[in-house]
Amino acid sequence: MVPLHIHDISSSAAAIILLAPLVLGVILGPLAERYFLTSLANYNNDLTIFFTRPISASILAFAAVFVSWALVPELLKQLRKLRRDVDRTA
């Protein structure tokens, strides 16, 4: 993957954005939105269709697991820091 450097105007720090996920998002984003809206239109705007169908429910479950996997270590780090701060003051 080739990193693309974009400089933030408000500060001198550079934000590094990987090019491949950016291109995938730009290309697949409109397609995913179109098929999402088509599915909603076919099922009378009922969102439960994404939870009751096995394939879409599995994909949503995997997405929830991956988001949790990314967030839990950071939350644990914050809890440990908070616990250390409380122990210092006690």
Buried (B, 14 or more C-beta within 10 A) or exposed (E): EEEEEEEEEEEEEEEEEEEEEEEEEEEEEEEEEEEEEEBBEEBEEEEEBBEEBEEEEEEEEEEEEEEEEEEEEEEEEEEEEEEEEEEEEE
